[in-house]
Amino acid sequence: MQNNLETPALLLDEARMQRNIARMQNRMTQLGVAFRPHVKTSKCLEVVRRQLAAGARGITVSTLKEAEEFFRAGVDDILYAVAIVPNKLDHALRLIRAGLRLTLLVESVAMAGQVARHGAEHGVCYDVLIEIDTDGHRSGIKPADPALLHIAAALQGGARLKGVMTHAGASYDLNTPEALAAMAEQERARCVAAADKLRAAGHACAVVSVGSTPTALNARQLEGVTEVRAGVYVFFDMVMADVGVCTADEVAISVLCTVIGHQPDKGWVITDGGWMAMSRDLGHQSHGYGLVCNADGNAIPGLEFGKANQEHGVLQWTGEGDISHLFPVGSSLRILPNHACATGAQHGQYHVIPEQGGAWQVWPRFSGW
Ligand SMILES: Cc1ncc(COP(=O)(O)O)c(C=O)c1O
């Protein structure tokens, strides 16, 4: 392991990432659906290039900044999968006028009307999906809600209904293959039901877009679905390990940190990787601030990352005796994150351990809006 990096630093194991990309893409191909990865996880062109090379068709973004960055790099089919609001419409318009095939999302009659008016005023016709709530975990319209047809009716003039979209985020609370398969089926069935209702009322509804990493990997069939979106699978993390869709040794990113001191009487090993390097995301609260591993990325059972200050990580030894000598000041540790998207967002670059070996590379990562 190359070890002259200033720490804390975000490491990316390219071989693990490539296996994660291949696993998801193969599954989507078996299920017979297009795959549109959510790139908010990496916010990194090098990562997204590899997802597209593996067979992804278009991308999903969570900010217009992501849309802008990836469009500039040549990706021209982008779904902005957060409900649009008026203060973002001018930005969306600029991107569309520059040639981006951008799809917007609405979940209210009021915004459907505003999007349509904005399009008509500026001589464009926005492609729009309606967000469907299939699990009660966040936003969207329930398939049976009469508002569904009112939203569709409002999408005329400067906007056209392209389809429906849902994200079963409630899958993060599950942890058995049976429960995950049932959630995947619920996500599919309810989103398809919304599409059928729209079609029965005379609306075209070409796109039926579903997805989260747990449901994508546990769906048994996806009849009526045209595309799947998933994001965190590209790196995986300890939350996904708790859900049961990966193991710790499939997690592709880690935070490299250095031991800066000890409190032997308390069994503490103190590092320069605090919450600023890990994020405050405690996931399912089963791994503290992350899973502690040695410099080669193998978990160290008994050393727990329960306490963090901004730039200090306090690792607690829960076994017998004093272990300070095993982790001398200056030695390296790696922490697997609870939530890859949140930990990634704390860093400006990935230090990439290349699949083919050789010198580590630096891949930039952007942030902000
Ligand atoms: C709208 C939407 N689609 C897809 C995803 C991807 O989910 P996951 O990261 O579980 O793959 C997310 C994640 O938050 C999302 O908000």
PDBQT file of the ligand as one rigid body, heavy atoms in Angstrom, charges set to zero:
ROOT
HETATM    1  C1  LIG A 401     -34.914   9.702  -6.746  1.00  0.00    +0.000 C 
HETATM    2  C2  LIG A 401     -33.837   8.714  -6.456  1.00  0.00    +0.000 A 
HETATM    3  N1  LIG A 401     -33.600   7.738  -7.326  1.00  0.00    +0.000 NA
HETATM    4  C3  LIG A 401     -32.641   6.818  -7.111  1.00  0.00    +0.000 A 
HETATM    5  C4  LIG A 401     -31.859   6.857  -5.987  1.00  0.00    +0.000 A 
HETATM    6  C5  LIG A 401     -30.780   5.843  -5.799  1.00  0.00    +0.000 C 
HETATM    7  O1  LIG A 401     -30.916   5.090  -4.645  1.00  0.00    +0.000 OA
HETATM    8  P1  LIG A 401     -29.725   4.203  -4.118  1.00  0.00    +0.000 P 
HETATM    9  O2  LIG A 401     -28.618   5.133  -3.751  1.00  0.00    +0.000 OA
HETATM   10  O3  LIG A 401     -30.283   3.409  -3.003  1.00  0.00    +0.000 OA
HETATM   11  O4  LIG A 401     -29.302   3.336  -5.244  1.00  0.00    +0.000 OA
HETATM   12  C6  LIG A 401     -32.069   7.878  -5.038  1.00  0.00    +0.000 A 
HETATM   13  C7  LIG A 401     -31.274   7.940  -3.816  1.00  0.00    +0.000 C 
HETATM   14  O5  LIG A 401     -31.510   8.675  -2.889  1.00  0.00    +0.000 OA
HETATM   15  C8  LIG A 401     -33.088   8.831  -5.284  1.00  0.00    +0.000 A 
HETATM   16  O6  LIG A 401     -33.335   9.836  -4.420  1.00  0.00    +0.000 OA
ENDROOT
TORSDOF 0
